[in-house]
Amino acid sequence: MPYHKIPNWTPEQGLEVLTFGLGGETFALEAGIVREILDVMPLTQVPGADEMAAAVINFRGRIVPHADLRVSFGMDRHSTTADSRIIVIELELDGNPTLIGLAADRVNEVTVLHALDAEEPPVIGIRWPREHIRCLVRREGDVVVLPDLPHLFARLTGNSAEPATLH
């Protein structure tokens, strides 16, 4: 069962998540790592930075990397809309709690996903690298993607031996 990759998620216990839209798909983040949801704000591009996190934002007087998961998932980038948001999360990277602003086409809701509805990504029939996905969860006739954020951000720190953890 894929829920073993997520701390405190068992068949008996639901996982509280924030769902959001990205490139026509529904993604989810564990609610415990979400710090704030922001309206879109000006981005400052960082020359030479990895394309996934090529900009920063000013979040409450702190410079925070702005990441676009569309890059990792091979999705087309598009202009922001009135529904676009930045989801500020906190991950532990290289042993330090780190704030990251994630681009979202829209924020949907806080809900509970159930472990018995979760499955590993299939070996064929999926357009994304399987290691980018913790699991897929069936929900109300849709499929919700839980991205493997520790894996995705570990490559940006240059320390792939010790992946990031959810904080």
CORDA-V347151 format. One record per backbone hydrogen bond with DSSP energy under -1.0 kcal/mol. NH is the residue of the N-H (numbers start at 1). CO is the residue of the C=O. E is the energy in kcal/mol with one decimal. If there is no record, write none. Layout:
NH/CO/E, NH/CO/E
//
This chain:
4/1/-1.0, 5/2/-1.8, 6/3/-1.8, 9/6/-1.6, 13/10/-1.0, 15/113/-3.0, 17/111/-3.1, 18/29/-2.7, 19/109/-3.2, 20/27/-2.4, 21/106/-2.4, 22/25/-2.3, 25/22/-1.8, 27/20/-3.2, 28/145/-2.1, 29/18/-2.1, 31/16/-2.5, 33/30/-2.0, 34/31/-1.1, 35/88/-3.5, 36/88/-1.5, 38/86/-3.4, 44/56/-2.5, 46/54/-3.0, 49/46/-2.0, 53/50/-1.1, 56/44/-2.0, 57/64/-2.8, 59/62/-3.0, 62/59/-1.6, 64/57/-2.7, 66/55/-3.0, 67/101/-3.3, 68/52/-2.8, 71/68/-1.6, 73/69/-1.9, 74/71/-1.3, 75/70/-2.8, 85/104/-2.4, 86/38/-2.5, 87/102/-2.7, 88/36/-3.0, 89/100/-3.0, 90/33/-1.9, 91/98/-2.5, 92/165/-2.9, 93/96/-2.8, 96/93/-2.0, 98/91/-3.7, 100/89/-2.2, 101/65/-3.1, 102/87/-2.9, 103/67/-2.4, 104/85/-2.1, 105/21/-2.3, 106/21/-1.1, 108/19/-2.6, 111/17/-2.5, 113/15/-2.7, 117/114/-1.9, 118/115/-1.7, 119/136/-2.9, 132/129/-1.9, 133/130/-1.9, 134/146/-2.9, 135/146/-1.1, 136/119/-2.8, 137/144/-2.6, 138/117/-2.4, 139/142/-2.6, 142/139/-1.9, 144/137/-2.9, 145/26/-2.6, 146/135/-2.5, 148/132/-2.8, 149/147/-1.5, 152/148/-2.5, 153/149/-2.7, 154/150/-1.5, 155/151/-1.1, 157/153/-1.2, 159/154/-1.2, 164/150/-1.2, 165/92/-2.2, 167/90/-1.0
//
